[in-house]
Amino acid sequence: MSVVDAARMLLSPGAKMSLAVRYEISVVVPFADDEDAIGTAIHRLADHLRALGHPFEILAVDEDSGDNSHAVLALLRAQVPELRVIHAPGRGRGADAGAARAQGRLLWIIDPDVALGTLAPVGPAVDDILAGTVDAVVVHGHFVVCNRVRALPALTGLRGSRDARRRRLARRMAAHGLRLDVQMIGPAPTARPRLFGLLAPRRPTTTTTRAS
Protein backbone atom coordinates (compact mmCIF):
# COMPACT_ATOMS: atom_id res chain seq x y z
CA MET A 1 0.00 0.00 0.00
CA SER A 2 1.31 3.42 -0.96
CA VAL A 3 1.60 6.34 1.42
CA VAL A 4 -1.16 8.11 -0.52
CA ASP A 5 -3.51 5.14 -0.15
CA ALA A 6 -2.78 4.93 3.59
CA ALA A 7 -3.50 8.62 4.00
CA ARG A 8 -6.81 8.25 2.15
CA MET A 9 -7.82 5.41 4.45
CA LEU A 10 -7.00 7.48 7.54
CA LEU A 11 -9.02 10.40 6.21
CA SER A 12 -12.05 8.33 5.24
CA PRO A 13 -15.24 8.87 7.31
CA GLY A 14 -15.18 5.30 8.59
CA ALA A 15 -11.62 5.62 9.82
CA LYS A 16 -12.40 8.89 11.53
CA MET A 17 -15.35 7.34 13.35
CA SER A 18 -13.29 4.36 14.50
CA LEU A 19 -10.45 6.57 15.74
CA ALA A 20 -12.75 8.96 17.62
CA VAL A 21 -13.03 8.51 21.37
CA ARG A 22 -16.53 9.40 22.42
CA TYR A 23 -16.79 11.00 25.84
CA GLU A 24 -19.65 13.18 26.92
CA ILE A 25 -17.66 14.51 29.87
CA SER A 26 -13.98 15.11 30.56
CA VAL A 27 -13.35 15.72 34.25
CA VAL A 28 -10.26 17.86 34.86
CA VAL A 29 -8.89 17.49 38.40
CA PRO A 30 -5.84 19.71 39.03
CA PHE A 31 -3.84 18.45 42.00
CA ALA A 32 -0.65 19.32 43.83
CA ASP A 33 -0.06 18.09 47.37
CA ASP A 34 -3.48 16.43 47.71
CA GLU A 35 -2.64 12.90 48.85
CA ASP A 36 -5.27 13.09 51.60
CA ALA A 37 -8.11 13.83 49.19
CA ILE A 38 -7.19 12.64 45.69
CA GLY A 39 -8.08 8.96 46.14
CA THR A 40 -11.56 9.51 47.51
CA ALA A 41 -12.12 12.36 45.05
CA ILE A 42 -11.43 10.20 42.00
CA HIS A 43 -13.58 7.35 43.32
CA ARG A 44 -16.50 9.69 44.03
CA LEU A 45 -16.27 11.39 40.64
CA ALA A 46 -16.18 8.07 38.79
CA ASP A 47 -19.06 6.60 40.79
CA HIS A 48 -21.17 9.72 40.28
CA LEU A 49 -20.64 9.81 36.52
CA ARG A 50 -21.31 6.10 36.14
CA ALA A 51 -24.62 6.62 37.92
CA LEU A 52 -25.47 9.47 35.53
CA GLY A 53 -24.78 7.17 32.58
CA HIS A 54 -22.53 9.51 30.59
CA PRO A 55 -19.32 8.19 28.95
CA PHE A 56 -16.45 10.01 30.63
CA GLU A 57 -12.74 10.35 31.22
CA ILE A 58 -10.97 11.73 34.28
CA LEU A 59 -7.80 13.75 33.77
CA ALA A 60 -5.84 14.17 36.99
CA VAL A 61 -3.46 17.03 36.21
CA ASP A 62 -0.25 17.20 38.22
CA GLU A 63 0.64 20.76 39.21
CA ASP A 64 4.11 19.93 40.52
CA SER A 65 2.98 17.60 43.30
CA GLY A 66 5.60 16.80 45.92
CA ASP A 67 3.74 14.31 48.11
CA ASN A 68 2.30 10.81 47.60
CA SER A 69 -0.54 11.83 45.29
CA HIS A 70 0.98 9.96 42.35
CA ALA A 71 1.28 6.76 44.40
CA VAL A 72 -2.39 7.02 45.36
CA LEU A 73 -3.40 7.54 41.72
CA ALA A 74 -1.29 4.59 40.58
CA LEU A 75 -3.23 2.33 42.94
CA LEU A 76 -6.52 3.56 41.43
CA ARG A 77 -5.85 2.78 37.79
CA ALA A 78 -7.18 -0.77 37.94
CA GLN A 79 -10.33 0.39 39.71
CA VAL A 80 -10.92 3.51 37.59
CA PRO A 81 -9.91 2.69 34.00
CA GLU A 82 -11.23 6.08 32.89
CA LEU A 83 -8.39 7.79 34.79
CA ARG A 84 -5.42 9.40 33.07
CA VAL A 85 -2.65 11.32 34.82
CA ILE A 86 -1.03 14.19 32.93
CA HIS A 87 1.33 17.01 33.83
CA ALA A 88 0.79 20.78 33.79
CA PRO A 89 3.65 23.20 33.02
CA GLY A 90 3.50 24.44 36.62
CA ARG A 91 1.26 25.36 39.54
CA GLY A 92 -1.93 27.09 38.55
CA ARG A 93 -1.89 25.66 35.01
CA GLY A 94 -3.86 22.46 35.61
CA ALA A 95 -7.19 23.59 34.13
CA ASP A 96 -5.48 24.92 31.01
CA ALA A 97 -3.40 21.75 30.51
CA GLY A 98 -6.34 19.44 31.18
CA ALA A 99 -8.64 21.26 28.78
CA ALA A 100 -6.02 21.04 26.04
CA ARG A 101 -5.83 17.23 26.41
CA ALA A 102 -9.53 16.55 27.03
CA GLN A 103 -11.69 14.78 24.44
CA GLY A 104 -15.18 15.16 25.89
CA ARG A 105 -18.01 17.39 24.70
CA LEU A 106 -18.14 18.89 28.18
CA LEU A 107 -15.49 19.84 30.70
CA TRP A 108 -16.02 19.51 34.43
CA ILE A 109 -13.23 21.31 36.29
CA ILE A 110 -13.10 20.45 39.98
CA ASP A 111 -10.48 20.36 42.74
CA PRO A 112 -9.86 17.22 44.85
CA ASP A 113 -11.08 18.70 48.14
CA VAL A 114 -14.25 20.01 46.52
CA ALA A 115 -14.98 16.54 45.11
CA LEU A 116 -15.35 15.33 48.71
CA GLY A 117 -18.50 17.44 49.00
CA THR A 118 -21.79 17.49 47.14
CA LEU A 119 -21.71 16.61 43.44
CA ALA A 120 -25.48 16.90 42.98
CA PRO A 121 -25.49 20.10 40.86
CA VAL A 122 -23.44 18.52 38.08
CA GLY A 123 -26.28 16.38 36.73
CA PRO A 124 -28.62 19.30 35.95
CA ALA A 125 -25.63 21.33 34.71
CA VAL A 126 -24.68 18.60 32.22
CA ASP A 127 -28.29 18.29 31.04
CA ASP A 128 -28.60 22.05 30.49
CA ILE A 129 -25.35 22.31 28.53
CA LEU A 130 -26.06 19.24 26.39
CA ALA A 131 -29.52 20.67 25.64
CA GLY A 132 -27.93 23.95 24.53
CA THR A 133 -29.71 26.00 27.17
CA VAL A 134 -26.43 27.43 28.47
CA ASP A 135 -22.75 27.14 27.58
CA ALA A 136 -21.37 26.90 31.11
CA VAL A 137 -22.49 26.46 34.70
CA VAL A 138 -20.34 28.09 37.38
CA VAL A 139 -21.03 26.83 40.90
CA HIS A 140 -19.13 29.34 43.03
CA GLY A 141 -16.85 27.75 45.58
CA HIS A 142 -17.23 24.36 43.94
CA PHE A 143 -16.70 23.74 40.23
CA VAL A 144 -17.28 24.73 36.61
CA VAL A 145 -18.99 22.67 33.89
CA CYS A 146 -18.80 23.98 30.33
CA ASN A 147 -19.03 23.20 26.65
CA ARG A 148 -15.43 22.28 25.86
CA VAL A 149 -15.17 23.74 22.36
CA ARG A 150 -16.87 27.00 23.26
CA ALA A 151 -14.87 27.43 26.47
CA LEU A 152 -11.43 26.61 25.05
CA PRO A 153 -10.55 30.23 24.13
CA ALA A 154 -11.28 31.27 27.73
CA LEU A 155 -9.29 28.36 29.14
CA THR A 156 -6.20 28.83 27.00
CA GLY A 157 -3.45 30.32 29.13
CA LEU A 158 -5.65 30.36 32.25
CA ARG A 159 -3.70 30.54 35.50
CA GLY A 160 -4.74 30.35 39.12
CA SER A 161 -6.08 27.86 41.60
CA ARG A 162 -9.36 27.06 43.28
CA ASP A 163 -11.71 30.04 43.82
CA ALA A 164 -9.41 32.51 42.09
CA ARG A 165 -9.29 30.26 39.01
CA ARG A 166 -13.06 29.80 38.97
CA ARG A 167 -13.70 33.54 39.19
CA ARG A 168 -11.13 34.29 36.50
CA LEU A 169 -12.57 31.62 34.21
CA ALA A 170 -16.11 32.92 34.69
CA ARG A 171 -15.00 36.44 33.72
CA ARG A 172 -13.16 35.12 30.69
CA MET A 173 -16.11 33.04 29.51
CA ALA A 174 -18.46 35.99 29.89
CA ALA A 175 -16.04 38.16 27.91
CA HIS A 176 -16.07 35.55 25.13
CA GLY A 177 -19.85 35.68 24.95
CA LEU A 178 -20.68 32.38 26.60
CA ARG A 179 -24.08 32.02 28.22
CA LEU A 180 -23.45 31.42 31.93
CA ASP A 181 -25.60 30.02 34.70
CA VAL A 182 -24.01 31.17 37.95
CA GLN A 183 -25.08 29.25 41.04
CA MET A 184 -24.44 29.45 44.78
CA ILE A 185 -24.72 26.46 47.09
CA GLY A 186 -23.43 25.61 50.56
CA PRO A 187 -19.76 26.14 51.49
CA ALA A 188 -17.14 23.93 49.88
CA PRO A 189 -15.53 21.33 52.15
CA THR A 190 -12.29 22.07 53.93
CA ALA A 191 -9.34 19.69 54.08
CA ARG A 192 -9.84 16.75 56.42
CA PRO A 193 -7.23 15.48 58.89
CA ARG A 194 -4.80 13.01 57.32
CA LEU A 195 -6.12 9.97 59.19
CA PHE A 196 -9.71 10.50 58.07
CA GLY A 197 -9.19 12.10 54.66
CA LEU A 198 -10.03 8.94 52.70
CA LEU A 199 -12.61 7.56 55.10
CA ALA A 200 -15.09 10.28 56.03
CA PRO A 201 -15.58 12.95 53.34
CA ARG A 202 -17.44 16.02 54.50
CA ARG A 203 -20.78 16.78 52.88
CA PRO A 204 -21.87 20.44 52.75
CA THR A 205 -25.46 21.61 52.57
CA THR A 206 -27.18 21.07 49.24
CA THR A 207 -29.59 24.01 49.06
CA THR A 208 -29.10 25.62 45.66
CA THR A 209 -29.90 29.16 44.59
CA ARG A 210 -29.27 30.57 41.16
CA ALA A 211 -28.01 34.03 40.45
CA SER A 212 -29.57 35.81 37.52
ZADO-1210 file (C-alpha; in nm, 4 decimals, padded with zeros to 6 digits):
<atoms>
<atom x="00.0000" y="00.0000" z="00.0000" code="MET" pos="1"/>
<atom x="00.1314" y="00.3422" z="-00.0959" code="SER" pos="2"/>
<atom x="00.1604" y="00.6343" z="00.1419" code="VAL" pos="3"/>
<atom x="-00.1159" y="00.8115" z="-00.0515" code="VAL" pos="4"/>
<atom x="-00.3515" y="00.5136" z="-00.0155" code="ASP" pos="5"/>
<atom x="-00.2776" y="00.4927" z="00.3586" code="ALA" pos="6"/>
<atom x="-00.3497" y="00.8624" z="00.4003" code="ALA" pos="7"/>
<atom x="-00.6808" y="00.8248" z="00.2151" code="ARG" pos="8"/>
<atom x="-00.7818" y="00.5412" z="00.4453" code="MET" pos="9"/>
<atom x="-00.7004" y="00.7478" z="00.7539" code="LEU" pos="10"/>
<atom x="-00.9023" y="01.0404" z="00.6208" code="LEU" pos="11"/>
<atom x="-01.2052" y="00.8330" z="00.5242" code="SER" pos="12"/>
<atom x="-01.5240" y="00.8875" z="00.7315" code="PRO" pos="13"/>
<atom x="-01.5177" y="00.5295" z="00.8585" code="GLY" pos="14"/>
<atom x="-01.1618" y="00.5619" z="00.9818" code="ALA" pos="15"/>
<atom x="-01.2401" y="00.8895" z="01.1529" code="LYS" pos="16"/>
<atom x="-01.5348" y="00.7345" z="01.3346" code="MET" pos="17"/>
<atom x="-01.3288" y="00.4363" z="01.4497" code="SER" pos="18"/>
<atom x="-01.0452" y="00.6567" z="01.5737" code="LEU" pos="19"/>
<atom x="-01.2755" y="00.8956" z="01.7617" code="ALA" pos="20"/>
<atom x="-01.3031" y="00.8510" z="02.1366" code="VAL" pos="21"/>
<atom x="-01.6529" y="00.9400" z="02.2422" code="ARG" pos="22"/>
<atom x="-01.6793" y="01.0999" z="02.5837" code="TYR" pos="23"/>
<atom x="-01.9646" y="01.3176" z="02.6922" code="GLU" pos="24"/>
<atom x="-01.7657" y="01.4510" z="02.9875" code="ILE" pos="25"/>
<atom x="-01.3985" y="01.5110" z="03.0562" code="SER" pos="26"/>
<atom x="-01.3350" y="01.5717" z="03.4253" code="VAL" pos="27"/>
<atom x="-01.0263" y="01.7857" z="03.4862" code="VAL" pos="28"/>
<atom x="-00.8893" y="01.7492" z="03.8405" code="VAL" pos="29"/>
<atom x="-00.5843" y="01.9714" z="03.9032" code="PRO" pos="30"/>
<atom x="-00.3837" y="01.8453" z="04.1998" code="PHE" pos="31"/>
<atom x="-00.0649" y="01.9323" z="04.3826" code="ALA" pos="32"/>
<atom x="-00.0064" y="01.8088" z="04.7374" code="ASP" pos="33"/>
<atom x="-00.3477" y="01.6425" z="04.7706" code="ASP" pos="34"/>
<atom x="-00.2635" y="01.2900" z="04.8853" code="GLU" pos="35"/>
<atom x="-00.5265" y="01.3092" z="05.1599" code="ASP" pos="36"/>
<atom x="-00.8106" y="01.3829" z="04.9186" code="ALA" pos="37"/>
<atom x="-00.7191" y="01.2643" z="04.5693" code="ILE" pos="38"/>
<atom x="-00.8081" y="00.8957" z="04.6137" code="GLY" pos="39"/>
<atom x="-01.1555" y="00.9506" z="04.7514" code="THR" pos="40"/>
<atom x="-01.2118" y="01.2356" z="04.5054" code="ALA" pos="41"/>
<atom x="-01.1426" y="01.0199" z="04.1998" code="ILE" pos="42"/>
<atom x="-01.3580" y="00.7349" z="04.3323" code="HIS" pos="43"/>
<atom x="-01.6503" y="00.9692" z="04.4031" code="ARG" pos="44"/>
<atom x="-01.6275" y="01.1388" z="04.0642" code="LEU" pos="45"/>
<atom x="-01.6175" y="00.8070" z="03.8790" code="ALA" pos="46"/>
<atom x="-01.9061" y="00.6600" z="04.0794" code="ASP" pos="47"/>
<atom x="-02.1170" y="00.9723" z="04.0278" code="HIS" pos="48"/>
<atom x="-02.0638" y="00.9813" z="03.6517" code="LEU" pos="49"/>
<atom x="-02.1307" y="00.6098" z="03.6135" code="ARG" pos="50"/>
<atom x="-02.4616" y="00.6619" z="03.7919" code="ALA" pos="51"/>
<atom x="-02.5466" y="00.9469" z="03.5528" code="LEU" pos="52"/>
<atom x="-02.4779" y="00.7174" z="03.2581" code="GLY" pos="53"/>
<atom x="-02.2527" y="00.9507" z="03.0586" code="HIS" pos="54"/>
<atom x="-01.9319" y="00.8189" z="02.8948" code="PRO" pos="55"/>
<atom x="-01.6453" y="01.0015" z="03.0632" code="PHE" pos="56"/>
<atom x="-01.2741" y="01.0353" z="03.1216" code="GLU" pos="57"/>
<atom x="-01.0975" y="01.1732" z="03.4281" code="ILE" pos="58"/>
<atom x="-00.7800" y="01.3747" z="03.3771" code="LEU" pos="59"/>
<atom x="-00.5837" y="01.4166" z="03.6991" code="ALA" pos="60"/>
<atom x="-00.3462" y="01.7026" z="03.6208" code="VAL" pos="61"/>
<atom x="-00.0255" y="01.7202" z="03.8219" code="ASP" pos="62"/>
<atom x="00.0644" y="02.0765" z="03.9211" code="GLU" pos="63"/>
<atom x="00.4109" y="01.9934" z="04.0523" code="ASP" pos="64"/>
<atom x="00.2977" y="01.7602" z="04.3303" code="SER" pos="65"/>
<atom x="00.5600" y="01.6799" z="04.5920" code="GLY" pos="66"/>
<atom x="00.3743" y="01.4313" z="04.8110" code="ASP" pos="67"/>
<atom x="00.2300" y="01.0811" z="04.7595" code="ASN" pos="68"/>
<atom x="-00.0543" y="01.1831" z="04.5290" code="SER" pos="69"/>
<atom x="00.0976" y="00.9960" z="04.2352" code="HIS" pos="70"/>
<atom x="00.1282" y="00.6764" z="04.4397" code="ALA" pos="71"/>
<atom x="-00.2387" y="00.7019" z="04.5357" code="VAL" pos="72"/>
<atom x="-00.3397" y="00.7541" z="04.1722" code="LEU" pos="73"/>
<atom x="-00.1288" y="00.4588" z="04.0584" code="ALA" pos="74"/>
<atom x="-00.3233" y="00.2328" z="04.2938" code="LEU" pos="75"/>
<atom x="-00.6520" y="00.3564" z="04.1428" code="LEU" pos="76"/>
<atom x="-00.5854" y="00.2783" z="03.7792" code="ARG" pos="77"/>
<atom x="-00.7176" y="-00.0773" z="03.7939" code="ALA" pos="78"/>
<atom x="-01.0335" y="00.0394" z="03.9708" code="GLN" pos="79"/>
<atom x="-01.0920" y="00.3507" z="03.7592" code="VAL" pos="80"/>
<atom x="-00.9914" y="00.2689" z="03.4000" code="PRO" pos="81"/>
<atom x="-01.1232" y="00.6084" z="03.2890" code="GLU" pos="82"/>
<atom x="-00.8395" y="00.7789" z="03.4791" code="LEU" pos="83"/>
<atom x="-00.5416" y="00.9403" z="03.3070" code="ARG" pos="84"/>
<atom x="-00.2646" y="01.1319" z="03.4819" code="VAL" pos="85"/>
<atom x="-00.1027" y="01.4188" z="03.2925" code="ILE" pos="86"/>
<atom x="00.1331" y="01.7013" z="03.3825" code="HIS" pos="87"/>
<atom x="00.0790" y="02.0779" z="03.3791" code="ALA" pos="88"/>
<atom x="00.3647" y="02.3195" z="03.3019" code="PRO" pos="89"/>
<atom x="00.3498" y="02.4437" z="03.6620" code="GLY" pos="90"/>
<atom x="00.1261" y="02.5359" z="03.9537" code="ARG" pos="91"/>
<atom x="-00.1927" y="02.7095" z="03.8554" code="GLY" pos="92"/>
<atom x="-00.1886" y="02.5659" z="03.5013" code="ARG" pos="93"/>
<atom x="-00.3858" y="02.2458" z="03.5610" code="GLY" pos="94"/>
<atom x="-00.7185" y="02.3593" z="03.4131" code="ALA" pos="95"/>
<atom x="-00.5483" y="02.4924" z="03.1008" code="ASP" pos="96"/>
<atom x="-00.3405" y="02.1755" z="03.0509" code="ALA" pos="97"/>
<atom x="-00.6340" y="01.9439" z="03.1177" code="GLY" pos="98"/>
<atom x="-00.8645" y="02.1262" z="02.8775" code="ALA" pos="99"/>
<atom x="-00.6017" y="02.1043" z="02.6041" code="ALA" pos="100"/>
<atom x="-00.5828" y="01.7227" z="02.6407" code="ARG" pos="101"/>
<atom x="-00.9527" y="01.6554" z="02.7031" code="ALA" pos="102"/>
<atom x="-01.1688" y="01.4779" z="02.4442" code="GLN" pos="103"/>
<atom x="-01.5182" y="01.5158" z="02.5891" code="GLY" pos="104"/>
<atom x="-01.8005" y="01.7385" z="02.4704" code="ARG" pos="105"/>
<atom x="-01.8141" y="01.8890" z="02.8182" code="LEU" pos="106"/>
<atom x="-01.5492" y="01.9844" z="03.0701" code="LEU" pos="107"/>
<atom x="-01.6015" y="01.9507" z="03.4434" code="TRP" pos="108"/>
<atom x="-01.3235" y="02.1307" z="03.6294" code="ILE" pos="109"/>
<atom x="-01.3103" y="02.0449" z="03.9985" code="ILE" pos="110"/>
<atom x="-01.0485" y="02.0360" z="04.2744" code="ASP" pos="111"/>
<atom x="-00.9863" y="01.7221" z="04.4851" code="PRO" pos="112"/>
<atom x="-01.1076" y="01.8699" z="04.8140" code="ASP" pos="113"/>
<atom x="-01.4254" y="02.0006" z="04.6518" code="VAL" pos="114"/>
<atom x="-01.4983" y="01.6540" z="04.5108" code="ALA" pos="115"/>
<atom x="-01.5350" y="01.5328" z="04.8713" code="LEU" pos="116"/>
<atom x="-01.8504" y="01.7436" z="04.9003" code="GLY" pos="117"/>
<atom x="-02.1786" y="01.7493" z="04.7137" code="THR" pos="118"/>
<atom x="-02.1710" y="01.6614" z="04.3435" code="LEU" pos="119"/>
<atom x="-02.5477" y="01.6898" z="04.2975" code="ALA" pos="120"/>
<atom x="-02.5490" y="02.0105" z="04.0856" code="PRO" pos="121"/>
<atom x="-02.3435" y="01.8522" z="03.8084" code="VAL" pos="122"/>
<atom x="-02.6282" y="01.6377" z="03.6726" code="GLY" pos="123"/>
<atom x="-02.8619" y="01.9302" z="03.5948" code="PRO" pos="124"/>
<atom x="-02.5628" y="02.1328" z="03.4705" code="ALA" pos="125"/>
<atom x="-02.4678" y="01.8602" z="03.2224" code="VAL" pos="126"/>
<atom x="-02.8285" y="01.8295" z="03.1043" code="ASP" pos="127"/>
<atom x="-02.8599" y="02.2052" z="03.0486" code="ASP" pos="128"/>
<atom x="-02.5353" y="02.2308" z="02.8529" code="ILE" pos="129"/>
<atom x="-02.6063" y="01.9244" z="02.6387" code="LEU" pos="130"/>
<atom x="-02.9520" y="02.0667" z="02.5643" code="ALA" pos="131"/>
<atom x="-02.7928" y="02.3946" z="02.4530" code="GLY" pos="132"/>
<atom x="-02.9714" y="02.5999" z="02.7170" code="THR" pos="133"/>
<atom x="-02.6427" y="02.7427" z="02.8475" code="VAL" pos="134"/>
<atom x="-02.2748" y="02.7142" z="02.7577" code="ASP" pos="135"/>
<atom x="-02.1369" y="02.6903" z="03.1113" code="ALA" pos="136"/>
<atom x="-02.2491" y="02.6462" z="03.4704" code="VAL" pos="137"/>
<atom x="-02.0337" y="02.8091" z="03.7380" code="VAL" pos="138"/>
<atom x="-02.1029" y="02.6830" z="04.0899" code="VAL" pos="139"/>
<atom x="-01.9133" y="02.9339" z="04.3028" code="HIS" pos="140"/>
<atom x="-01.6850" y="02.7753" z="04.5580" code="GLY" pos="141"/>
<atom x="-01.7232" y="02.4363" z="04.3935" code="HIS" pos="142"/>
<atom x="-01.6705" y="02.3738" z="04.0232" code="PHE" pos="143"/>
<atom x="-01.7285" y="02.4730" z="03.6606" code="VAL" pos="144"/>
<atom x="-01.8994" y="02.2675" z="03.3891" code="VAL" pos="145"/>
<atom x="-01.8797" y="02.3980" z="03.0335" code="CYS" pos="146"/>
<atom x="-01.9032" y="02.3203" z="02.6651" code="ASN" pos="147"/>
<atom x="-01.5434" y="02.2278" z="02.5861" code="ARG" pos="148"/>
<atom x="-01.5172" y="02.3736" z="02.2359" code="VAL" pos="149"/>
<atom x="-01.6870" y="02.7000" z="02.3262" code="ARG" pos="150"/>
<atom x="-01.4872" y="02.7433" z="02.6468" code="ALA" pos="151"/>
<atom x="-01.1427" y="02.6609" z="02.5045" code="LEU" pos="152"/>
<atom x="-01.0550" y="03.0230" z="02.4132" code="PRO" pos="153"/>
<atom x="-01.1284" y="03.1273" z="02.7732" code="ALA" pos="154"/>
<atom x="-00.9292" y="02.8361" z="02.9144" code="LEU" pos="155"/>
<atom x="-00.6201" y="02.8832" z="02.6995" code="THR" pos="156"/>
<atom x="-00.3454" y="03.0322" z="02.9129" code="GLY" pos="157"/>
<atom x="-00.5648" y="03.0358" z="03.2249" code="LEU" pos="158"/>
<atom x="-00.3700" y="03.0537" z="03.5497" code="ARG" pos="159"/>
<atom x="-00.4738" y="03.0353" z="03.9116" code="GLY" pos="160"/>
<atom x="-00.6078" y="02.7859" z="04.1605" code="SER" pos="161"/>
<atom x="-00.9358" y="02.7060" z="04.3281" code="ARG" pos="162"/>
<atom x="-01.1715" y="03.0045" z="04.3822" code="ASP" pos="163"/>
<atom x="-00.9411" y="03.2513" z="04.2088" code="ALA" pos="164"/>
<atom x="-00.9288" y="03.0260" z="03.9014" code="ARG" pos="165"/>
<atom x="-01.3065" y="02.9796" z="03.8973" code="ARG" pos="166"/>
<atom x="-01.3702" y="03.3542" z="03.9191" code="ARG" pos="167"/>
<atom x="-01.1132" y="03.4291" z="03.6500" code="ARG" pos="168"/>
<atom x="-01.2569" y="03.1619" z="03.4211" code="LEU" pos="169"/>
<atom x="-01.6112" y="03.2920" z="03.4692" code="ALA" pos="170"/>
<atom x="-01.5003" y="03.6436" z="03.3724" code="ARG" pos="171"/>
<atom x="-01.3164" y="03.5116" z="03.0685" code="ARG" pos="172"/>
<atom x="-01.6109" y="03.3035" z="02.9508" code="MET" pos="173"/>
<atom x="-01.8462" y="03.5988" z="02.9886" code="ALA" pos="174"/>
<atom x="-01.6041" y="03.8159" z="02.7909" code="ALA" pos="175"/>
<atom x="-01.6072" y="03.5548" z="02.5129" code="HIS" pos="176"/>
<atom x="-01.9847" y="03.5680" z="02.4950" code="GLY" pos="177"/>
<atom x="-02.0682" y="03.2376" z="02.6601" code="LEU" pos="178"/>
<atom x="-02.4081" y="03.2016" z="02.8222" code="ARG" pos="179"/>
<atom x="-02.3452" y="03.1422" z="03.1933" code="LEU" pos="180"/>
<atom x="-02.5602" y="03.0017" z="03.4701" code="ASP" pos="181"/>
<atom x="-02.4008" y="03.1175" z="03.7953" code="VAL" pos="182"/>
<atom x="-02.5078" y="02.9246" z="04.1044" code="GLN" pos="183"/>
<atom x="-02.4437" y="02.9453" z="04.4777" code="MET" pos="184"/>
<atom x="-02.4722" y="02.6459" z="04.7087" code="ILE" pos="185"/>
<atom x="-02.3425" y="02.5610" z="05.0561" code="GLY" pos="186"/>
<atom x="-01.9764" y="02.6136" z="05.1486" code="PRO" pos="187"/>
<atom x="-01.7142" y="02.3928" z="04.9884" code="ALA" pos="188"/>
<atom x="-01.5526" y="02.1332" z="05.2154" code="PRO" pos="189"/>
<atom x="-01.2288" y="02.2070" z="05.3933" code="THR" pos="190"/>
<atom x="-00.9342" y="01.9687" z="05.4078" code="ALA" pos="191"/>
<atom x="-00.9840" y="01.6750" z="05.6417" code="ARG" pos="192"/>
<atom x="-00.7233" y="01.5478" z="05.8892" code="PRO" pos="193"/>
<atom x="-00.4805" y="01.3005" z="05.7318" code="ARG" pos="194"/>
<atom x="-00.6119" y="00.9972" z="05.9192" code="LEU" pos="195"/>
<atom x="-00.9707" y="01.0502" z="05.8071" code="PHE" pos="196"/>
<atom x="-00.9194" y="01.2098" z="05.4659" code="GLY" pos="197"/>
<atom x="-01.0035" y="00.8943" z="05.2704" code="LEU" pos="198"/>
<atom x="-01.2614" y="00.7564" z="05.5100" code="LEU" pos="199"/>
<atom x="-01.5087" y="01.0277" z="05.6026" code="ALA" pos="200"/>
<atom x="-01.5582" y="01.2953" z="05.3341" code="PRO" pos="201"/>
<atom x="-01.7442" y="01.6017" z="05.4498" code="ARG" pos="202"/>
<atom x="-02.0782" y="01.6778" z="05.2876" code="ARG" pos="203"/>
<atom x="-02.1870" y="02.0441" z="05.2750" code="PRO" pos="204"/>
<atom x="-02.5464" y="02.1613" z="05.2572" code="THR" pos="205"/>
<atom x="-02.7184" y="02.1066" z="04.9241" code="THR" pos="206"/>
<atom x="-02.9590" y="02.4009" z="04.9055" code="THR" pos="207"/>
<atom x="-02.9104" y="02.5625" z="04.5662" code="THR" pos="208"/>
<atom x="-02.9899" y="02.9159" z="04.4588" code="THR" pos="209"/>
<atom x="-02.9273" y="03.0565" z="04.1162" code="ARG" pos="210"/>
<atom x="-02.8014" y="03.4032" z="04.0453" code="ALA" pos="211"/>
<atom x="-02.9566" y="03.5815" z="03.7524" code="SER" pos="212"/>
</atoms>
